[in-house]
Amino acid sequence: MTSPFDDLPRVGGSNLPLPWRHRRYWPGFREHRYNLQILLAPSGTGANQGRGAAVRSIARAQPLDARNGGSGMAVPPTVQALEKARHFWDTILEHQELRCIYSGELMSPDYDLDHFLPWSFVTHDLIWNLVPAPRSINIQKAAAIPKLALYLPGFVDQHYRALPLVKEALNTGHGARQRALEAAIQEYATLFKMPIADLFQLASDRFAELLSTEIHAQTDLARRLSFETDWVWHRCSLES
């Protein structure tokens, strides 16, 4: 009897499957990931429908071949890949102070960009999953998913409060930053399946519902795939 897991690469010819954190660098990962997501996606209505939608959104977020020269292997983000998001958050930081959603400390212009859902899970750099964080915290968090009860409300609020500032900047900007902001706003609109004009009209509770639903659904899938969840920031002795 065959299993959906039979085609996984093995470690050194043994019967041990390749660890999850390495499988996305296997050339056959994309096809296997699709099959596994079909296997894991619950059927039904309500919350289960949301989880199934999250599986599909991960699969279509950024095709691997489009981002890595056709090799079929995921490539970690680079400074260039995050340039759009840095334009976005630089725009916000120029108009209002930003605080780290994990520690509450004021952000400086040399912030890191944290993938709220780890890049090793989502394999994309879409703006709705990125948030400024101090480098030390970004390193400490690594590939974990934060404890949603503690950090998701602040994450969502920071994104929502950014929208009016970006809207204003779109009316006055130009050049590379203008193009980056336009692309970033389109990523929200694509996620929420609505025109950009409607995006800017969203009430805070509706925005929170849409983004939180996506994050919760994808976190549920990540947990079933053995990603670390419920990460909580602790001040390291070196930071004291």
C-alpha positions as CSV (number, residue, x, y, z in Angstrom):
1,M,0.0,0.0,0.0
2,T,1.4,3.4,-1.0
3,S,1.3,6.6,1.1
4,P,1.3,10.3,0.1
5,F,4.6,10.4,2.0
6,D,6.3,7.6,0.0
7,D,7.9,10.0,-2.5
8,L,9.7,12.1,0.2
9,P,13.5,12.2,-0.2
10,R,15.4,10.1,2.3
11,V,18.5,10.9,4.4
12,G,21.6,9.3,2.9
13,G,19.7,6.4,1.4
14,S,18.1,5.4,4.8
15,N,14.4,5.0,5.5
16,L,14.4,8.3,7.4
17,P,12.4,11.1,5.7
18,L,14.3,14.3,5.0
19,P,13.5,16.8,7.9
20,W,10.8,19.4,7.1
21,R,13.2,22.3,7.3
22,H,15.2,20.9,4.4
23,R,12.5,19.5,2.2
24,R,11.7,22.8,0.4
25,Y,15.3,22.7,-1.0
26,W,14.5,19.3,-2.6
27,P,13.7,19.9,-6.3
28,G,10.5,17.8,-6.1
29,F,9.2,19.7,-3.1
30,R,6.7,21.9,-4.9
31,E,4.7,19.0,-6.3
32,H,4.9,17.1,-3.0
33,R,3.8,20.2,-1.1
34,Y,0.7,20.5,-3.3
35,N,-0.2,16.8,-2.7
36,L,0.4,17.1,1.0
37,Q,-1.8,20.2,1.2
38,I,-4.6,18.5,-0.5
39,L,-4.2,15.7,2.0
40,L,-4.2,18.0,5.0
41,A,-6.9,20.5,3.8
42,P,-10.1,19.7,5.8
43,S,-13.4,19.6,4.0
44,G,-16.6,21.2,5.1
45,T,-17.8,24.6,5.9
46,G,-17.1,27.5,8.3
47,A,-13.7,27.3,10.0
48,N,-12.7,24.3,7.9
49,Q,-13.3,26.2,4.7
50,G,-11.0,29.0,6.0
51,R,-8.2,26.5,6.7
52,G,-8.6,25.1,3.2
53,A,-8.4,28.6,1.8
54,A,-5.2,29.2,3.7
55,V,-3.6,26.1,2.2
56,R,-4.5,27.3,-1.3
57,S,-3.2,30.8,-0.5
58,I,0.1,29.4,0.5
59,A,0.4,27.4,-2.7
60,R,-0.4,30.3,-4.9
61,A,1.3,33.1,-3.0
62,Q,4.5,33.1,-5.0
63,P,5.2,30.3,-7.4
64,L,8.7,28.9,-6.6
65,D,9.8,28.9,-10.2
66,A,9.0,32.6,-10.6
67,R,11.3,33.5,-7.8
68,N,14.3,31.2,-8.3
69,G,15.1,31.1,-12.1
70,G,13.1,28.0,-12.7
71,S,15.0,25.7,-10.4
72,G,11.9,24.6,-8.4
73,M,13.7,25.3,-5.1
74,A,12.8,28.0,-2.7
75,V,15.4,30.8,-2.2
76,P,15.6,32.7,1.2
77,P,14.8,36.4,1.0
78,T,17.5,38.9,0.2
79,V,17.9,42.6,0.8
80,Q,16.6,43.2,-2.7
81,A,13.6,40.9,-2.1
82,L,12.7,43.0,0.9
83,E,13.3,46.4,-0.6
84,K,9.5,46.9,-1.3
85,A,8.6,46.2,2.3
86,R,11.4,48.5,3.5
87,H,10.0,51.3,1.4
88,F,6.6,50.6,2.9
89,W,7.7,50.7,6.6
90,D,10.2,53.5,6.0
91,T,7.2,55.6,4.8
92,I,5.4,54.9,8.0
93,L,8.4,55.6,10.2
94,E,8.8,59.0,8.6
95,H,5.3,60.0,9.7
96,Q,4.8,58.3,13.0
97,E,6.8,56.3,15.6
98,L,6.7,52.6,15.4
99,R,7.1,50.2,18.3
100,C,8.1,46.6,18.2
101,I,5.0,44.4,18.6
102,Y,7.0,42.0,20.7
103,S,9.0,44.2,23.1
104,G,7.2,47.5,22.8
105,E,10.5,49.3,22.2
106,L,10.7,52.2,19.8
107,M,11.9,51.2,16.3
108,S,15.0,52.9,14.8
109,P,15.6,53.3,11.1
110,D,18.0,50.3,11.1
111,Y,15.1,47.8,12.0
112,D,14.9,44.3,10.6
113,L,11.9,43.0,8.8
114,D,10.3,40.1,10.6
115,H,8.2,37.5,8.8
116,F,5.4,37.1,11.3
117,L,4.6,33.6,9.8
118,P,8.2,32.4,9.2
119,W,9.5,32.5,5.7
120,S,10.5,28.8,5.9
121,F,6.7,28.1,6.1
122,V,5.1,30.7,3.7
123,T,8.1,31.1,1.3
124,H,7.0,34.6,0.3
125,D,7.8,38.2,1.3
126,L,4.3,39.7,1.0
127,I,3.8,42.9,2.9
128,W,0.9,41.6,5.1
129,N,3.2,39.1,6.8
130,L,6.1,41.5,7.4
131,V,6.6,43.8,10.4
132,P,9.6,45.9,11.7
133,A,11.5,44.4,14.6
134,P,14.9,44.9,16.3
135,R,17.5,42.6,14.9
136,S,18.1,40.9,18.2
137,I,14.4,40.0,18.5
138,N,14.2,38.9,14.8
139,I,17.2,36.5,15.4
140,Q,15.7,35.2,18.7
141,K,12.3,34.5,17.0
142,A,14.0,32.7,14.1
143,A,11.5,30.4,12.3
144,A,8.9,30.3,15.1
145,I,5.3,31.5,14.9
146,P,4.5,34.0,17.7
147,K,1.9,33.3,20.3
148,L,-1.2,34.8,18.6
149,A,-3.1,35.7,21.7
150,L,-0.2,38.0,22.7
151,Y,1.0,39.4,19.5
152,L,-1.6,39.2,16.7
153,P,-3.7,42.2,17.9
154,G,-0.6,44.5,17.8
155,F,0.5,43.1,14.5
156,V,-2.9,43.7,12.9
157,D,-3.2,47.1,14.4
158,Q,0.2,48.2,13.1
159,H,-0.8,47.2,9.6
160,Y,-4.2,48.9,9.8
161,R,-2.7,52.2,11.0
162,A,-0.2,52.1,8.2
163,L,-2.9,52.2,5.4
164,P,-3.9,55.9,5.7
165,L,-0.3,57.0,5.6
166,V,0.4,54.9,2.6
167,K,-2.7,56.2,0.9
168,E,-1.4,59.8,1.4
169,A,2.1,58.9,0.2
170,L,0.6,57.4,-2.9
171,N,-0.8,60.8,-3.8
172,T,2.5,62.6,-3.4
173,G,5.2,60.0,-4.1
174,H,7.2,59.1,-7.2
175,G,9.9,56.8,-8.4
176,A,10.9,53.5,-6.8
177,R,9.1,54.2,-3.5
178,Q,5.9,55.0,-5.3
179,R,6.1,51.7,-7.3
180,A,6.9,49.8,-4.1
181,L,3.9,51.3,-2.2
182,E,1.6,50.5,-5.1
183,A,2.8,46.9,-5.2
184,A,2.5,46.5,-1.4
185,I,-1.1,47.8,-1.3
186,Q,-2.0,45.5,-4.1
187,E,-0.8,42.5,-2.0
188,Y,-3.4,43.4,0.7
189,A,-6.1,43.8,-1.9
190,T,-5.2,40.4,-3.4
191,L,-5.3,38.7,0.0
192,F,-8.7,40.3,0.9
193,K,-10.0,39.8,-2.7
194,M,-11.2,43.4,-3.0
195,P,-10.4,46.5,-5.0
196,I,-7.8,48.9,-3.6
197,A,-10.4,51.6,-3.2
198,D,-12.4,49.2,-0.9
199,L,-9.3,48.3,1.0
200,F,-8.8,51.9,2.1
201,Q,-12.4,52.1,3.2
202,L,-12.2,49.1,5.5
203,A,-13.2,49.7,9.2
204,S,-10.6,48.5,11.7
205,D,-12.7,45.6,12.9
206,R,-13.3,44.3,9.4
207,F,-9.6,44.6,8.5
208,A,-8.7,42.8,11.7
209,E,-11.2,40.0,11.0
210,L,-9.8,39.5,7.5
211,L,-6.1,39.5,8.4
212,S,-6.5,37.6,11.6
213,T,-8.5,34.8,9.9
214,E,-5.7,34.3,7.4
215,I,-3.0,34.2,10.1
216,H,-5.0,31.8,12.3
217,A,-5.7,29.5,9.4
218,Q,-2.1,29.4,8.3
219,T,-0.9,29.0,11.8
220,D,-3.1,25.9,12.2
221,L,-1.6,24.4,9.1
222,A,1.9,25.2,10.3
223,R,1.3,23.5,13.6
224,R,0.2,20.4,11.9
225,L,3.4,20.5,9.9
226,S,5.4,20.6,13.1
227,F,6.5,24.2,12.9
228,E,7.2,25.8,16.3
229,T,4.3,27.9,17.5
230,D,3.4,30.0,20.5
231,W,6.8,31.8,20.6
232,V,7.1,34.4,23.3
233,W,9.8,37.1,23.5
234,H,12.1,37.0,26.5
235,R,14.7,39.7,27.2
236,C,18.1,38.0,26.8
237,S,20.9,38.9,29.3
238,L,22.9,40.3,26.4
239,E,20.1,42.9,25.7
240,S,19.8,44.0,29.4
